[in-house]
Amino acid sequence: MTAAYSWLGNDHYTNPNFFWPTGNIRGGDAHKGGNGPGDVNYYHLLTLYYLVVPTPVAEDSANRYWIRWFDGISRVNTALSVINPVSTTDYPNKTTRIGELRFLRGVFYFWLK
C-alpha cells in the first residue's frame, strides 16, 4: 500500500511524475526559462520538439513518466492481490484499503491518458 502511494510524491523537475516538462512545456502553456538553453537542456529541446523520436534518450523524462505510472499501477495490483484473499475479520480496514487502492489506480490511469 505504501509503495503504491509513494509514486504520488516528490514533484521535483527531474522526476517523471512532474507534469510540467511532459505536458505543460510541450503543450505550449509554459515556458522553460531558467538560465538559458543549457539549464536542463533536455526540457529546452522538448520545447523545440527536437526529442520527439522513437528511440528514448538517456535523459528521457517522457519515457520515464510512462514507466513510472505503469509501475504505480503494478504496485496497486500487487497490493490488491495480497489484500483480496484476507478476510474482513482478520483485516477490518480491508474495504477501505481496497477503495483507496482502486482510487489510486484510477489516478495513475488518469495521468496516462
C-alpha atoms as an extended CHARMM CRD file, in Angstrom:
* protein
*
       113  EXT
         1         1  MET       CA              0.0000000000        0.0000000000        0.0000000000  PROA      1               0.0000000000
         2         2  THR       CA              2.7500000000        2.4360000000        0.9610000000  PROA      2               0.0000000000
         3         3  ALA       CA              4.7220000000        1.5260000000       -2.1560000000  PROA      3               0.0000000000
         4         4  ALA       CA              1.7300000000        2.3920000000       -4.3480000000  PROA      4               0.0000000000
         5         5  TYR       CA              1.2690000000        5.7710000000       -2.6470000000  PROA      5               0.0000000000
         6         6  SER       CA              4.9720000000        6.5690000000       -2.9330000000  PROA      6               0.0000000000
         7         7  TRP       CA              4.6900000000        7.3730000000       -6.6600000000  PROA      7               0.0000000000
         8         8  LEU       CA              2.4900000000       10.3840000000       -5.9240000000  PROA      8               0.0000000000
         9         9  GLY       CA              5.1680000000       12.4370000000       -4.1820000000  PROA      9               0.0000000000
        10        10  ASN       CA              8.3140000000       14.3550000000       -4.9740000000  PROA      10              0.0000000000
        11        11  ASP       CA              7.4240000000       16.7780000000       -7.7530000000  PROA      11              0.0000000000
        12        12  HSD       CA             10.9690000000       17.9490000000       -8.4440000000  PROA      12              0.0000000000
        13        13  TYR       CA             11.5990000000       18.6690000000      -12.1310000000  PROA      13              0.0000000000
        14        14  THR       CA             13.8930000000       15.6800000000      -12.5400000000  PROA      14              0.0000000000
        15        15  ASN       CA             11.2230000000       13.1860000000      -11.5280000000  PROA      15              0.0000000000
        16        16  PRO       CA              8.9530000000       11.8820000000      -14.2540000000  PROA      16              0.0000000000
        17        17  ASN       CA              5.7100000000       12.2250000000      -12.3130000000  PROA      17              0.0000000000
        18        18  PHE       CA              6.0110000000       16.0030000000      -12.5580000000  PROA      18              0.0000000000
        19        19  PHE       CA              3.7110000000       17.0430000000      -15.4060000000  PROA      19              0.0000000000
        20        20  TRP       CA              5.4160000000       20.3420000000      -16.2460000000  PROA      20              0.0000000000
        21        21  PRO       CA              8.0750000000       19.0270000000      -18.6790000000  PROA      21              0.0000000000
        22        22  THR       CA              5.9970000000       16.3350000000      -20.3530000000  PROA      22              0.0000000000
        23        23  GLY       CA              2.7350000000       18.2410000000      -20.5320000000  PROA      23              0.0000000000
        24        24  ASN       CA              2.8760000000       21.9760000000      -19.9110000000  PROA      24              0.0000000000
        25        25  ILE       CA              6.0630000000       22.7040000000      -21.8530000000  PROA      25              0.0000000000
        26        26  ARG       CA              5.1500000000       20.5050000000      -24.7990000000  PROA      26              0.0000000000
        27        27  GLY       CA              1.5780000000       21.7870000000      -24.7690000000  PROA      27              0.0000000000
        28        28  GLY       CA              2.7410000000       25.3880000000      -25.0920000000  PROA      28              0.0000000000
        29        29  ASP       CA              1.1740000000       26.7410000000      -21.8860000000  PROA      29              0.0000000000
        30        30  ALA       CA              4.5230000000       27.0730000000      -20.0760000000  PROA      30              0.0000000000
        31        31  HSD       CA              7.9670000000       28.3990000000      -20.8980000000  PROA      31              0.0000000000
        32        32  LYS       CA             11.0890000000       26.5840000000      -19.7720000000  PROA      32              0.0000000000
        33        33  GLY       CA             13.0050000000       29.7240000000      -18.7990000000  PROA      33              0.0000000000
        34        34  GLY       CA             15.8890000000       29.1910000000      -16.4180000000  PROA      34              0.0000000000
        35        35  ASN       CA             19.4770000000       30.1130000000      -17.0270000000  PROA      35              0.0000000000
        36        36  GLY       CA             19.4530000000       29.6980000000      -20.7990000000  PROA      36              0.0000000000
        37        37  PRO       CA             19.0940000000       26.6090000000      -23.0090000000  PROA      37              0.0000000000
        38        38  GLY       CA             21.8920000000       24.7810000000      -21.1710000000  PROA      38              0.0000000000
        39        39  ASP       CA             19.9450000000       24.7960000000      -17.8900000000  PROA      39              0.0000000000
        40        40  VAL       CA             18.2050000000       21.3960000000      -18.0030000000  PROA      40              0.0000000000
        41        41  ASN       CA             18.8310000000       21.2910000000      -21.7590000000  PROA      41              0.0000000000
        42        42  TYR       CA             16.5630000000       18.2760000000      -22.2120000000  PROA      42              0.0000000000
        43        43  TYR       CA             13.5000000000       20.3920000000      -21.3820000000  PROA      43              0.0000000000
        44        44  HSD       CA             14.6420000000       23.1270000000      -23.7560000000  PROA      44              0.0000000000
        45        45  LEU       CA             14.8370000000       20.5200000000      -26.5180000000  PROA      45              0.0000000000
        46        46  LEU       CA             11.3090000000       19.3610000000      -25.6410000000  PROA      46              0.0000000000
        47        47  THR       CA             10.0180000000       22.8820000000      -26.3250000000  PROA      47              0.0000000000
        48        48  LEU       CA             11.5040000000       22.6280000000      -29.8110000000  PROA      48              0.0000000000
        49        49  TYR       CA             10.0500000000       19.1180000000      -30.3330000000  PROA      49              0.0000000000
        50        50  TYR       CA             13.6200000000       18.0570000000      -31.0100000000  PROA      50              0.0000000000
        51        51  LEU       CA             13.3920000000       14.9350000000      -28.8530000000  PROA      51              0.0000000000
        52        52  VAL       CA             10.2140000000       13.5360000000      -30.3550000000  PROA      52              0.0000000000
        53        53  VAL       CA             11.9550000000       10.4470000000      -31.6710000000  PROA      53              0.0000000000
        54        54  PRO       CA             11.1340000000        6.7290000000      -31.4940000000  PROA      54              0.0000000000
        55        55  THR       CA             14.2980000000        5.8930000000      -29.5270000000  PROA      55              0.0000000000
        56        56  PRO       CA             14.3670000000        7.2880000000      -25.9740000000  PROA      56              0.0000000000
        57        57  VAL       CA             17.4890000000        9.1940000000      -24.9850000000  PROA      57              0.0000000000
        58        58  ALA       CA             19.2750000000        8.7580000000      -21.6620000000  PROA      58              0.0000000000
        59        59  GLU       CA             17.5500000000       11.7620000000      -20.1040000000  PROA      59              0.0000000000
        60        60  ASP       CA             14.0980000000       10.9150000000      -21.4700000000  PROA      60              0.0000000000
        61        61  SER       CA             11.6340000000       12.1660000000      -18.8610000000  PROA      61              0.0000000000
        62        62  ALA       CA              8.7010000000       11.4840000000      -21.1430000000  PROA      62              0.0000000000
        63        63  ASN       CA              9.5690000000        7.7950000000      -21.2950000000  PROA      63              0.0000000000
        64        64  ARG       CA             10.2690000000        7.6260000000      -17.5540000000  PROA      64              0.0000000000
        65        65  TYR       CA              6.9150000000        9.3480000000      -16.9790000000  PROA      65              0.0000000000
        66        66  TRP       CA              5.0450000000        6.4580000000      -18.6230000000  PROA      66              0.0000000000
        67        67  ILE       CA              7.1680000000        3.8140000000      -16.9230000000  PROA      67              0.0000000000
        68        68  ARG       CA              6.5300000000        5.3660000000      -13.5280000000  PROA      68              0.0000000000
        69        69  TRP       CA              2.7180000000        5.4020000000      -13.8450000000  PROA      69              0.0000000000
        70        70  PHE       CA              2.6130000000        1.8360000000      -15.1670000000  PROA      70              0.0000000000
        71        71  ASP       CA              4.8210000000        0.8120000000      -12.2670000000  PROA      71              0.0000000000
        72        72  GLY       CA              2.3600000000        2.5130000000       -9.8980000000  PROA      72              0.0000000000
        73        73  ILE       CA             -0.4980000000        0.5220000000      -11.4320000000  PROA      73              0.0000000000
        74        74  SER       CA              1.5270000000       -2.6540000000      -10.9750000000  PROA      74              0.0000000000
        75        75  ARG       CA              2.1130000000       -1.8030000000       -7.3200000000  PROA      75              0.0000000000
        76        76  VAL       CA             -1.6080000000       -1.2370000000       -6.7800000000  PROA      76              0.0000000000
        77        77  ASN       CA             -2.4610000000       -4.5390000000       -8.4650000000  PROA      77              0.0000000000
        78        78  THR       CA              0.0920000000       -6.3480000000       -6.3110000000  PROA      78              0.0000000000
        79        79  ALA       CA             -1.3410000000       -4.8150000000       -3.1330000000  PROA      79              0.0000000000
        80        80  LEU       CA             -4.8790000000       -5.7640000000       -4.2110000000  PROA      80              0.0000000000
        81        81  SER       CA             -3.8010000000       -9.3440000000       -4.8810000000  PROA      81              0.0000000000
        82        82  VAL       CA             -2.4020000000       -9.5450000000       -1.3440000000  PROA      82              0.0000000000
        83        83  ILE       CA             -5.3810000000       -7.8650000000        0.3740000000  PROA      83              0.0000000000
        84        84  ASN       CA             -8.2240000000       -9.5920000000       -1.5080000000  PROA      84              0.0000000000
        85        85  PRO       CA             -7.8170000000      -13.0950000000       -0.0070000000  PROA      85              0.0000000000
        86        86  VAL       CA             -7.6700000000      -11.7630000000        3.5690000000  PROA      86              0.0000000000
        87        87  SER       CA            -10.9730000000      -11.8540000000        5.4630000000  PROA      87              0.0000000000
        88        88  THR       CA            -12.5290000000       -8.7000000000        6.9100000000  PROA      88              0.0000000000
        89        89  THR       CA            -12.3970000000      -10.4030000000       10.3000000000  PROA      89              0.0000000000
        90        90  ASP       CA             -8.6040000000      -10.5460000000       10.0870000000  PROA      90              0.0000000000
        91        91  TYR       CA             -8.3220000000       -7.1390000000        8.4380000000  PROA      91              0.0000000000
        92        92  PRO       CA            -11.2020000000       -4.8190000000        9.4570000000  PROA      92              0.0000000000
        93        93  ASN       CA             -9.9970000000       -1.9980000000        7.1600000000  PROA      93              0.0000000000
        94        94  LYS       CA             -9.9790000000       -4.2410000000        4.0840000000  PROA      94              0.0000000000
        95        95  THR       CA            -12.8670000000       -2.4810000000        2.3040000000  PROA      95              0.0000000000
        96        96  THR       CA            -11.3620000000        0.9530000000        2.9610000000  PROA      96              0.0000000000
        97        97  ARG       CA             -7.9280000000       -0.0940000000        1.7210000000  PROA      97              0.0000000000
        98        98  ILE       CA             -9.3640000000       -1.6830000000       -1.4180000000  PROA      98              0.0000000000
        99        99  GLY       CA            -11.2390000000        1.5460000000       -2.1160000000  PROA      99              0.0000000000
       100       100  GLU       CA             -8.0810000000        3.5950000000       -1.6330000000  PROA      100             0.0000000000
       101       101  LEU       CA             -6.0900000000        1.3430000000       -3.9280000000  PROA      101             0.0000000000
       102       102  ARG       CA             -8.7350000000        1.3910000000       -6.6610000000  PROA      102             0.0000000000
       103       103  PHE       CA             -8.8900000000        5.1750000000       -6.4650000000  PROA      103             0.0000000000
       104       104  LEU       CA             -5.1080000000        5.3880000000       -6.6160000000  PROA      104             0.0000000000
       105       105  ARG       CA             -5.0600000000        3.1080000000       -9.6620000000  PROA      105             0.0000000000
       106       106  GLY       CA             -7.6130000000        5.4270000000      -11.2650000000  PROA      106             0.0000000000
       107       107  VAL       CA             -5.3150000000        8.4000000000      -10.6260000000  PROA      107             0.0000000000
       108       108  PHE       CA             -2.4530000000        6.5770000000      -12.3220000000  PROA      108             0.0000000000
       109       109  TYR       CA             -4.6430000000        5.7170000000      -15.3210000000  PROA      109             0.0000000000
       110       110  PHE       CA             -5.7990000000        9.3410000000      -15.4690000000  PROA      110             0.0000000000
       111       111  TRP       CA             -2.2040000000       10.5570000000      -15.7870000000  PROA      111             0.0000000000
       112       112  LEU       CA             -1.5800000000        8.0270000000      -18.5440000000  PROA      112             0.0000000000
       113       113  LYS       CA             -4.4490000000        9.3730000000      -20.6770000000  PROA      113             0.0000000000
